[in-house]
Amino acid sequence: MYAIYDLKSKEQCIGIFDYRKDAADYLGIHKDSLSRCIQKKQLIKNRYEIVKIKEE
């Protein structure tokens, strides 16, 4: 699961997605770009933070 936070809107959670592809489609980017941003802890479009939620 993946959560997307909008850091320019007081860190508001704007979506929780089951799959990486769904989160990438929502942001309009490729799923591989999303993975790189998660690994390098980079913001997407200088605004969105992606957090991978561990499933137990």
C-alpha positions, 0 to 999 in steps of 0.5 A: 500500500502507498500513501500520498501526502501533499506537503504544500497543503499542510501534509494532507493525505490525498490518497491511499492506494493498494498498488504502485501503478495506481498511485503513479497513474493518479500523479500522472507519472510512470510507476518506475519513477514513483519507485525511484522517488520512494527509494531516494526519498524525493518529492514528486513534482516538488510537492508530493511525498510517497510513503510505502505502508508496510502490510503485516 
